[in-house]
Amino acid sequence: MTLNKGKAVPTKSARLQHIQYPVVSERQEQGKFPNSLYFQIHFEYLESQLSAIRRNMEDTQTQIADLSAQVALLTKTLIELNNLE
């Protein structure tokens, strides 16, 4: 204790001795970390995004194949027209 204008004032360590800290239960500790539902939702979202990317990639490959066929046809047609001249 220290004296402050003639009054006894408890020191910091004396005040801390009277503080009761809550007991940390396992339940409180679990609340600090994401639970399994968080990870399940997160991975379901990632899985849906991956599926969408795969569908888009397949569509893109189909479009590229179609364009390649059109370019081949146009090239053949241009060569035939050039030979006619």
N, CA, C and O atoms as a printed pandas DataFrame, in Angstrom:
     atom_number atom_name residue_name chain_id  residue_number  x_coord  y_coord  z_coord
0              1         N          MET        A               1    0.830   -1.178    0.000
1              2        CA          MET        A               1    0.000    0.000    0.000
2              3         C          MET        A               1    0.875    1.241    0.000
3              4         O          MET        A               1    1.966    1.262    0.569
4              5         N          THR        A               2    0.372    2.254   -0.643
5              6        CA          THR        A               2    1.056    3.543   -0.642
6              7         C          THR        A               2    0.144    4.575   -0.015
7              8         O          THR        A               2   -1.068    4.382    0.075
8              9         N          LEU        A               3    0.735    5.664    0.414
9             10        CA          LEU        A               3   -0.059    6.738    1.018
10            11         C          LEU        A               3   -0.302    7.817   -0.013
11            12         O          LEU        A               3    0.621    8.240   -0.709
12            13         N          ASN        A               4   -1.525    8.258   -0.110
13            14        CA          ASN        A               4   -1.909    9.328   -1.024
14            15         C          ASN        A               4   -2.697   10.340   -0.209
15            16         O          ASN        A               4   -3.874   10.119    0.079
16            17         N          LYS        A               5   -2.066   11.445    0.167
17            18        CA          LYS        A               5   -2.694   12.499    0.984
18            19         C          LYS        A               5   -3.263   11.909    2.270
19            20         O          LYS        A               5   -4.375   12.239    2.682
20            21         N          GLY        A               6   -2.501   11.052    2.882
21            22        CA          GLY        A               6   -2.919   10.506    4.157
22            23         C          GLY        A               6   -3.836    9.308    4.057
23            24         O          GLY        A               6   -4.176    8.712    5.079
24            25         N          LYS        A               7   -4.252    8.931    2.836
25            26        CA          LYS        A               7   -5.132    7.774    2.662
26            27         C          LYS        A               7   -4.312    6.604    2.123
27            28         O          LYS        A               7   -3.402    6.789    1.315
28            29         N          ALA        A               8   -4.636    5.442    2.565
29            30        CA          ALA        A               8   -3.960    4.250    2.068
30            31         C          ALA        A               8   -4.583    3.857    0.729
31            32         O          ALA        A               8   -5.794    3.655    0.628
32            33         N          VAL        A               9   -3.746    3.756   -0.286
33            34        CA          VAL        A               9   -4.211    3.369   -1.627
34            35         C          VAL        A               9   -3.592    2.013   -1.936
35            36         O          VAL        A               9   -2.374    1.855   -1.846
36            37         N          PRO        A              10   -4.395    1.054   -2.290
37            38        CA          PRO        A              10   -3.829   -0.259   -2.587
38            39         C          PRO        A              10   -2.916   -0.186   -3.805
39            40         O          PRO        A              10   -3.222    0.491   -4.787
40            41         N          THR        A              11   -1.811   -0.879   -3.729
41            42        CA          THR        A              11   -0.887   -0.927   -4.868
42            43         C          THR        A              11   -1.486   -1.814   -5.952
43            44         O          THR        A              11   -2.471   -2.521   -5.737
44            45         N          LYS        A              12   -0.864   -1.753   -7.117
45            46        CA          LYS        A              12   -1.373   -2.520   -8.249
46            47         C          LYS        A              12   -1.354   -4.011   -7.932
47            48         O          LYS        A              12   -2.316   -4.719   -8.232
48            49         N          SER        A              13   -0.278   -4.490   -7.335
49            50        CA          SER        A              13   -0.204   -5.920   -7.037
50            51         C          SER        A              13   -1.268   -6.328   -6.023
51            52         O          SER        A              13   -1.799   -7.436   -6.103
52            53         N          ALA        A              14   -1.585   -5.466   -5.084
53            54        CA          ALA        A              14   -2.624   -5.785   -4.104
54            55         C          ALA        A              14   -3.988   -5.833   -4.778
55            56         O          ALA        A              14   -4.821   -6.670   -4.433
56            57         N          ARG        A              15   -4.222   -4.938   -5.740
57            58        CA          ARG        A              15   -5.508   -4.947   -6.451
58            59         C          ARG        A              15   -5.624   -6.193   -7.318
59            60         O          ARG        A              15   -6.704   -6.771   -7.438
60            61         N          LEU        A              16   -4.507   -6.608   -7.924
61            62        CA          LEU        A              16   -4.548   -7.783   -8.785
62            63         C          LEU        A              16   -4.823   -9.056   -7.998
63            64         O          LEU        A              16   -5.382  -10.010   -8.538
64            65         N          GLN        A              17   -4.439   -9.080   -6.741
65            66        CA          GLN        A              17   -4.668  -10.269   -5.934
66            67         C          GLN        A              17   -6.151  -10.508   -5.694
67            68         O          GLN        A              17   -6.548  -11.638   -5.410
68            69         N          HIS        A              18   -6.966   -9.494   -5.799
69            70        CA          HIS        A              18   -8.387   -9.627   -5.541
70            71         C          HIS        A              18   -9.206   -9.876   -6.811
71            72         O          HIS        A              18  -10.415  -10.094   -6.742
72            73         N          ILE        A              19   -8.552   -9.842   -7.950
73            74        CA          ILE        A              19   -9.263  -10.085   -9.207
74            75         C          ILE        A              19   -9.394  -11.591   -9.404
75            76         O          ILE        A              19   -8.422  -12.336   -9.284
76            77         N          GLN        A              20  -10.581  -12.012   -9.701
77            78        CA          GLN        A              20  -10.791  -13.431   -9.997
78            79         C          GLN        A              20  -10.924  -13.585  -11.507
79            80         O          GLN        A              20  -11.864  -13.087  -12.128
80            81         N          TYR        A              21   -9.965  -14.280  -12.065
81            82        CA          TYR        A              21   -9.979  -14.502  -13.513
82            83         C          TYR        A              21  -10.859  -15.704  -13.824
83            84         O          TYR        A              21  -10.846  -16.688  -13.084
84            85         N          PRO        A              22  -11.621  -15.638  -14.905
85            86        CA          PRO        A              22  -12.496  -16.766  -15.249
86            87         C          PRO        A              22  -11.660  -17.985  -15.637
87            88         O          PRO        A              22  -10.588  -17.869  -16.231
88            89         N          VAL        A              23  -12.173  -19.123  -15.289
89            90        CA          VAL        A              23  -11.518  -20.372  -15.663
90            91         C          VAL        A              23  -11.799  -20.605  -17.143
91            92         O          VAL        A              23  -12.941  -20.537  -17.597
92            93         N          VAL        A              24  -10.739  -20.878  -17.874
93            94        CA          VAL        A              24  -10.885  -21.106  -19.313
94            95         C          VAL        A              24  -11.273  -22.563  -19.503
95            96         O          VAL        A              24  -10.492  -23.475  -19.233
96            97         N          SER        A              25  -12.470  -22.753  -19.964
97            98        CA          SER        A              25  -12.939  -24.117  -20.199
98            99         C          SER        A              25  -12.592  -24.534  -21.620
99           100         O          SER        A              25  -12.226  -23.713  -22.461
100          101         N          GLU        A              26  -12.715  -25.812  -21.857
101          102        CA          GLU        A              26  -12.441  -26.333  -23.195
102          103         C          GLU        A              26  -13.431  -25.744  -24.193
103          104         O          GLU        A              26  -13.087  -25.530  -25.355
104          105         N          ARG        A              27  -14.642  -25.484  -23.755
105          106        CA          ARG        A              27  -15.680  -24.922  -24.606
106          107         C          ARG        A              27  -15.281  -23.523  -25.085
107          108         O          ARG        A              27  -15.468  -23.186  -26.254
108          109         N          GLN        A              28  -14.727  -22.705  -24.170
109          110        CA          GLN        A              28  -14.295  -21.364  -24.539
110          111         C          GLN        A              28  -13.113  -21.429  -25.497
111          112         O          GLN        A              28  -13.030  -20.625  -26.426
112          113         N          GLU        A              29  -12.205  -22.365  -25.291
113          114        CA          GLU        A              29  -11.054  -22.510  -26.169
114          115         C          GLU        A              29  -11.506  -22.904  -27.573
115          116         O          GLU        A              29  -10.945  -22.428  -28.560
116          117         N          GLN        A              30  -12.514  -23.768  -27.669
117          118        CA          GLN        A              30  -12.999  -24.190  -28.974
118          119         C          GLN        A              30  -13.637  -23.037  -29.724
119          120         O          GLN        A              30  -13.610  -23.008  -30.954
120          121         N          GLY        A              31  -14.203  -22.100  -29.011
121          122        CA          GLY        A              31  -14.840  -20.963  -29.649
122          123         C          GLY        A              31  -13.854  -20.064  -30.366
123          124         O          GLY        A              31  -14.248  -19.303  -31.250
124          125         N          LYS        A              32  -12.601  -20.133  -30.013
125          126        CA          LYS        A              32  -11.597  -19.284  -30.638
126          127         C          LYS        A              32  -11.183  -19.788  -32.012
127          128         O          LYS        A              32  -10.679  -19.016  -32.828
128          129         N          PHE        A              33  -11.388  -21.065  -32.275
129          130        CA          PHE        A              33  -10.969  -21.654  -33.536
130          131         C          PHE        A              33  -12.196  -22.058  -34.333
131          132         O          PHE        A              33  -13.213  -22.433  -33.749
132          133         N          PRO        A              34  -12.119  -21.988  -35.666
133          134        CA          PRO        A              34  -13.271  -22.397  -36.481
134          135         C          PRO        A              34  -13.603  -23.872  -36.238
135          136         O          PRO        A              34  -12.716  -24.710  -36.076
136          137         N          ASN        A              35  -14.869  -24.151  -36.216
137          138        CA          ASN        A              35  -15.276  -25.538  -36.013
138          139         C          ASN        A              35  -15.382  -26.259  -37.348
139          140         O          ASN        A              35  -15.134  -25.671  -38.400
140          141         N          SER        A              36  -15.745  -27.514  -37.302
141          142        CA          SER        A              36  -15.769  -28.336  -38.516
142          143         C          SER        A              36  -16.795  -27.826  -39.533
143          144         O          SER        A              36  -16.592  -27.977  -40.737
144          145         N          LEU        A              37  -17.885  -27.229  -39.067
145          146        CA          LEU        A              37  -18.891  -26.700  -39.992
146          147         C          LEU        A              37  -18.305  -25.593  -40.861
147          148         O          LEU        A              37  -18.625  -25.498  -42.046
148          149         N          TYR        A              38  -17.448  -24.756  -40.278
149          150        CA          TYR        A              38  -16.795  -23.695  -41.044
150          151         C          TYR        A              38  -15.994  -24.304  -42.193
151          152         O          TYR        A              38  -16.089  -23.850  -43.333
152          153         N          PHE        A              39  -15.209  -25.329  -41.887
153          154        CA          PHE        A              39  -14.383  -25.946  -42.918
154          155         C          PHE        A              39  -15.230  -26.665  -43.956
155          156         O          PHE        A              39  -14.908  -26.649  -45.144
156          157         N          GLN        A              40  -16.313  -27.295  -43.512
157          158        CA          GLN        A              40  -17.192  -27.980  -44.454
158          159         C          GLN        A              40  -17.785  -26.988  -45.448
159          160         O          GLN        A              40  -17.787  -27.243  -46.652
160          161         N          ILE        A              41  -18.286  -25.860  -44.953
161          162        CA          ILE        A              41  -18.866  -24.838  -45.826
162          163         C          ILE        A              41  -17.802  -24.277  -46.753
163          164         O          ILE        A              41  -18.048  -24.076  -47.942
164          165         N          HIS        A              42  -16.626  -24.026  -46.210
165          166        CA          HIS        A              42  -15.528  -23.466  -47.004
166          167         C          HIS        A              42  -15.149  -24.416  -48.145
167          168         O          HIS        A              42  -14.999  -23.981  -49.286
168          169         N          PHE        A              43  -14.996  -25.700  -47.845
169          170        CA          PHE        A              43  -14.594  -26.653  -48.878
170          171         C          PHE        A              43  -15.716  -26.925  -49.868
171          172         O          PHE        A              43  -15.442  -27.185  -51.040
172          173         N          GLU        A              44  -16.967  -26.873  -49.433
173          174        CA          GLU        A              44  -18.080  -27.000  -50.380
174          175         C          GLU        A              44  -18.066  -25.839  -51.361
175          176         O          GLU        A              44  -18.314  -26.024  -52.552
176          177         N          TYR        A              45  -17.779  -24.657  -50.869
177          178        CA          TYR        A              45  -17.688  -23.488  -51.750
178          179         C          TYR        A              45  -16.546  -23.662  -52.744
179          180         O          TYR        A              45  -16.714  -23.415  -53.939
180          181         N          LEU        A              46  -15.391  -24.085  -52.253
181          182        CA          LEU        A              46  -14.245  -24.299  -53.140
182          183         C          LEU        A              46  -14.544  -25.377  -54.179
183          184         O          LEU        A              46  -14.153  -25.257  -55.341
184          185         N          GLU        A              47  -15.234  -26.421  -53.755
185          186        CA          GLU        A              47  -15.597  -27.499  -54.673
186          187         C          GLU        A              47  -16.534  -26.984  -55.768
187          188         O          GLU        A              47  -16.383  -27.352  -56.933
188          189         N          SER        A              48  -17.495  -26.140  -55.405
189          190        CA          SER        A              48  -18.418  -25.593  -56.410
190          191         C          SER        A              48  -17.676  -24.666  -57.370
191          192         O          SER        A              48  -17.966  -24.648  -58.566
192          193         N          GLN        A              49  -16.721  -23.897  -56.849
193          194        CA          GLN        A              49  -15.927  -23.023  -57.714
194          195         C          GLN        A              49  -15.079  -23.841  -58.678
195          196         O          GLN        A              49  -14.957  -23.488  -59.851
196          197         N          LEU        A              50  -14.498  -24.922  -58.198
197          198        CA          LEU        A              50  -13.683  -25.797  -59.040
198          199         C          LEU        A              50  -14.534  -26.431  -60.142
199          200         O          LEU        A              50  -14.092  -26.538  -61.286
200          201         N          SER        A              51  -15.741  -26.845  -59.800
201          202        CA          SER        A              51  -16.652  -27.420  -60.802
202          203         C          SER        A              51  -17.004  -26.395  -61.865
203          204         O          SER        A              51  -17.049  -26.721  -63.051
204          205         N          ALA        A              52  -17.254  -25.166  -61.454
205          206        CA          ALA        A              52  -17.577  -24.101  -62.418
206          207         C          ALA        A              52  -16.387  -23.832  -63.337
207          208         O          ALA        A              52  -16.562  -23.633  -64.539
208          209         N          ILE        A              53  -15.194  -23.826  -62.782
209          210        CA          ILE        A              53  -13.990  -23.602  -63.593
210          211         C          ILE        A              53  -13.813  -24.728  -64.600
211          212         O          ILE        A              53  -13.465  -24.482  -65.755
212          213         N          ARG        A              54  -14.052  -25.968  -64.166
213          214        CA          ARG        A              54  -13.921  -27.112  -65.090
214          215         C          ARG        A              54  -14.940  -27.012  -66.227
215          216         O          ARG        A              54  -14.604  -27.263  -67.384
216          217         N          ARG        A              55  -16.201  -26.640  -65.897
217          218        CA          ARG        A              55  -17.218  -26.490  -66.949
218          219         C          ARG        A              55  -16.812  -25.401  -67.940
219          220         O          ARG        A              55  -16.933  -25.580  -69.152
220          221         N          ASN        A              56  -16.331  -24.277  -67.420
221          222        CA          ASN        A              56  -15.904  -23.186  -68.296
222          223         C          ASN        A              56  -14.732  -23.607  -69.173
223          224         O          ASN        A              56  -14.664  -23.233  -70.344
224          225         N          MET        A              57  -13.816  -24.378  -68.613
225          226        CA          MET        A              57  -12.665  -24.834  -69.385
226          227         C          MET        A              57  -13.098  -25.781  -70.503
227          228         O          MET        A              57  -12.594  -25.699  -71.624
228          229         N          GLU        A              58  -14.038  -26.683  -70.192
229          230        CA          GLU        A              58  -14.553  -27.584  -71.227
230          231         C          GLU        A              58  -15.260  -26.800  -72.334
231          232         O          GLU        A              58  -15.076  -27.095  -73.515
232          233         N          ASP        A              59  -16.064  -25.809  -71.961
233          234        CA          ASP        A              59  -16.738  -24.970  -72.958
234          235         C          ASP        A              59  -15.721  -24.237  -73.824
235          236         O          ASP        A              59  -15.883  -24.148  -75.041
236          237         N          THR        A              60  -14.683  -23.720  -73.200
237          238        CA          THR        A              60  -13.640  -23.005  -73.935
238          239         C          THR        A              60  -12.915  -23.938  -74.902
239          240         O          THR        A              60  -12.619  -23.554  -76.033
240          241         N          GLN        A              61  -12.628  -25.161  -74.460
241          242        CA          GLN        A              61  -11.961  -26.121  -75.346
242          243         C          GLN        A              61  -12.838  -26.467  -76.540
243          244         O          GLN        A              61  -12.341  -26.620  -77.656
244          245         N          THR        A              62  -14.145  -26.592  -76.306
245          246        CA          THR        A              62  -15.076  -26.866  -77.405
246          247         C          THR        A              62  -15.089  -25.701  -78.397
247          248         O          THR        A              62  -15.063  -25.910  -79.610
248          249         N          GLN        A              63  -15.130  -24.481  -77.875
249          250        CA          GLN        A              63  -15.120  -23.301  -78.749
250          251         C          GLN        A              63  -13.820  -23.216  -79.543
251          252         O          GLN        A              63  -13.840  -22.866  -80.723
252          253         N          ILE        A              64  -12.705  -23.528  -78.918
253          254        CA          ILE        A              64  -11.414  -23.491  -79.616
254          255         C          ILE        A              64  -11.384  -24.545  -80.716
255          256         O          ILE        A              64  -10.883  -24.283  -81.809
256          257         N          ALA        A              65  -11.915  -25.733  -80.440
257          258        CA          ALA        A              65  -11.967  -26.788  -81.455
258          259         C          ALA        A              65  -12.835  -26.350  -82.635
259          260         O          ALA        A              65  -12.463  -26.574  -83.787
260          261         N          ASP        A              66  -13.990  -25.728  -82.364
261          262        CA          ASP        A              66  -14.864  -25.236  -83.431
262          263         C          ASP        A              66  -14.164  -24.162  -84.261
263          264         O          ASP        A              66  -14.233  -24.179  -85.490
264          265         N          LEU        A              67  -13.491  -23.228  -83.586
265          266        CA          LEU        A              67  -12.783  -22.171  -84.312
266          267         C          LEU        A              67  -11.642  -22.731  -85.150
267          268         O          LEU        A              67  -11.399  -22.266  -86.263
268          269         N          SER        A              68  -10.948  -23.722  -84.621
269          270        CA          SER        A              68   -9.863  -24.347  -85.386
270          271         C          SER        A              68  -10.400  -25.006  -86.648
271          272         O          SER        A              68   -9.779  -24.928  -87.707
272          273         N          ALA        A              69  -11.547  -25.650  -86.535
273          274        CA          ALA        A              69  -12.159  -26.275  -87.710
274          275         C          ALA        A              69  -12.565  -25.213  -88.729
275          276         O          ALA        A              69  -12.377  -25.402  -89.931
276          277         N          GLN        A              70  -13.122  -24.096  -88.254
277          278        CA          GLN        A              70  -13.505  -23.013  -89.172
278          279         C          GLN        A              70  -12.286  -22.404  -89.850
279          280         O          GLN        A              70  -12.338  -22.091  -91.039
280          281         N          VAL        A              71  -11.197  -22.231  -89.122
281          282        CA          VAL        A              71   -9.969  -21.677  -89.711
282          283         C          VAL        A              71   -9.429  -22.628  -90.766
283          284         O          VAL        A              71   -8.991  -22.191  -91.831
284          285         N          ALA        A              72   -9.457  -23.917  -90.482
285          286        CA          ALA        A              72   -8.981  -24.900  -91.463
286          287         C          ALA        A              72   -9.832  -24.842  -92.731
287          288         O          ALA        A              72   -9.299  -24.881  -93.840
288          289         N          LEU        A              73  -11.149  -24.747  -92.572
289          290        CA          LEU        A              73  -12.047  -24.665  -93.720
290          291         C          LEU        A              73  -11.811  -23.382  -94.514
291          292         O          LEU        A              73  -11.754  -23.412  -95.744
292          293         N          LEU        A              74  -11.673  -22.260  -93.816
293          294        CA          LEU        A              74  -11.420  -20.985  -94.493
294          295         C          LEU        A              74  -10.066  -20.995  -95.204
295          296         O          LEU        A              74   -9.934  -20.449  -96.299
296          297         N          THR        A              75   -9.078  -21.605  -94.592
297          298        CA          THR        A              75   -7.754  -21.685  -95.217
298          299         C          THR        A              75   -7.838  -22.494  -96.502
299          300         O          THR        A              75   -7.270  -22.107  -97.524
300          301         N          LYS        A              76   -8.543  -23.613  -96.450
301          302        CA          LYS        A              76   -8.713  -24.451  -97.635
302          303         C          LYS        A              76   -9.438  -23.675  -98.737
303          304         O          LYS        A              76   -9.053  -23.733  -99.905
304          305         N          THR        A              77  -10.496  -22.945  -98.350
305          306        CA          THR        A              77  -11.269  -22.168  -99.322
306          307         C          THR        A              77  -10.397  -21.074  -99.941
307          308         O          THR        A              77  -10.453  -20.870 -101.153
308          309         N          LEU        A              78   -9.610  -20.380  -99.158
309          310        CA          LEU        A              78   -8.732  -19.324  -99.665
310          311         C          LEU        A              78   -7.668  -19.880 -100.605
311          312         O          LEU        A              78   -7.334  -19.253 -101.610
312          313         N          ILE        A              79   -7.146  -21.036 -100.285
313          314        CA          ILE        A              79   -6.131  -21.644 -101.158
314          315         C          ILE        A              79   -6.772  -22.022 -102.504
315          316         O          ILE        A              79   -6.168  -21.818 -103.557
316          317         N          GLU        A              80   -7.989  -22.571 -102.469
317          318        CA          GLU        A              80   -8.695  -22.930 -103.692
318          319         C          GLU        A              80   -8.997  -21.686 -104.531
319          320         O          GLU        A              80   -8.836  -21.712 -105.751
320          321         N          LEU        A              81   -9.432  -20.600 -103.890
321          322        CA          LEU        A              81   -9.716  -19.349 -104.608
322          323         C          LEU        A              81   -8.441  -18.765 -105.211
323          324         O          LEU        A              81   -8.455  -18.229 -106.320
324          325         N          ASN        A              82   -7.362  -18.872 -104.482
325          326        CA          ASN        A              82   -6.077  -18.345 -104.965
326          327         C          ASN        A              82   -5.575  -19.150 -106.160
327          328         O          ASN        A              82   -4.949  -18.589 -107.060
328          329         N          ASN        A              83   -5.838  -20.445 -106.181
329          330        CA          ASN        A              83   -5.427  -21.289 -107.304
330          331         C          ASN        A              83   -6.272  -21.033 -108.540
331          332         O          ASN        A              83   -5.797  -21.265 -109.652
332          333         N          LEU        A              84   -7.513  -20.560 -108.391
333          334        CA          LEU        A              84   -8.385  -20.278 -109.521
334          335         C          LEU        A              84   -7.931  -19.030 -110.288
335          336         O          LEU        A              84   -8.213  -18.898 -111.479
336          337         N          GLU        A              85   -7.251  -18.145 -109.628
337          338        CA          GLU        A              85   -6.861  -16.881 -110.275
338          339         C          GLU        A              85   -5.762  -17.057 -111.232
339          340         O          GLU        A              85   -5.324  -16.090 -111.853
